[in-house]
Amino acid sequence: MIINKKKGGNMKAIAGLTSMFDSLTKVVISLLALGIAVSLLGGNVPFVGEIASNIIGLVQSLGDAGIVGLIAAIVILNLFK
């Protein structure tokens, strides 16, 4: 195990991890958008699945939950910012 004795070394590691997770999140969101577009244009396409119907189900379940669903939707939207 290597111990970083430099001052601020931990902050650089955390910044690197944050940057990596940010990049991965952007890639996943882009793939999700592509999957939605392909699903809407082509129906049930292999390797894409039923993304649109899953999202519709999520929105319906959030709508049925009332105020808790509204709070959950706000939390989900803030995660994407």
C-alpha positions in Angstrom: 0.0 0.0 0.0 1.4 3.4 -1.0 0.8 6.3 1.4 0.7 9.7 -0.1 2.6 12.0 2.2 2.1 15.2 0.1 -0.2 17.8 1.3 -3.4 17.9 -0.7 -2.8 14.5 -2.3 -6.1 13.2 -0.9 -7.9 16.1 -2.4 -6.5 15.3 -5.8 -7.6 11.7 -5.5 -11.1 12.8 -4.5 -11.2 15.3 -7.4 -10.1 12.5 -9.8 -12.8 10.2 -8.6 -15.4 12.9 -8.8 -14.3 13.6 -12.4 -14.5 9.9 -13.3 -18.0 9.5 -11.8 -19.1 12.7 -13.6 -17.8 11.3 -16.9 -19.5 7.9 -16.3 -22.8 9.6 -15.4 -22.7 11.6 -18.7 -22.0 8.5 -20.7 -24.9 6.6 -19.0 -27.3 9.4 -19.5 -26.3 9.6 -23.2 -26.8 5.9 -23.6 -30.2 6.1 -21.9 -31.2 8.9 -24.3 -30.1 6.9 -27.2 -31.9 3.8 -25.9 -35.1 5.8 -25.5 -34.9 7.2 -29.1 -34.2 3.8 -30.6 -37.0 2.2 -28.5 -39.5 4.9 -29.6 -38.5 4.6 -33.3 -38.1 0.8 -33.6 -40.3 -0.6 -30.9 -38.8 -3.5 -28.9 -35.2 -3.6 -30.2 -32.8 -6.3 -28.9 -30.2 -5.0 -26.4 -32.3 -1.9 -25.8 -35.3 -3.5 -24.0 -38.4 -1.7 -23.1 -36.8 1.5 -21.8 -39.7 3.8 -22.7 -42.3 1.6 -21.0 -40.0 1.4 -17.9 -39.8 5.2 -17.8 -43.6 5.5 -18.2 -44.1 3.0 -15.4 -41.7 5.1 -13.2 -43.5 8.3 -13.9 -46.9 6.6 -13.2 -45.7 5.2 -9.9 -44.3 8.7 -8.9 -47.7 10.2 -9.9 -49.6 7.7 -7.8 -47.4 8.4 -4.8 -48.6 12.0 -4.4 -46.4 14.3 -2.5 -43.8 11.6 -1.8 -43.6 11.1 -5.6 -43.1 14.8 -6.1 -40.3 14.9 -3.6 -38.7 11.8 -5.2 -39.0 13.4 -8.7 -37.3 16.6 -7.3 -34.5 14.5 -5.8 -34.0 12.6 -9.1 -33.9 15.8 -11.1 -31.3 17.3 -8.8 -29.1 14.2 -9.2 -29.0 14.9 -13.0 -27.8 18.5 -12.5 
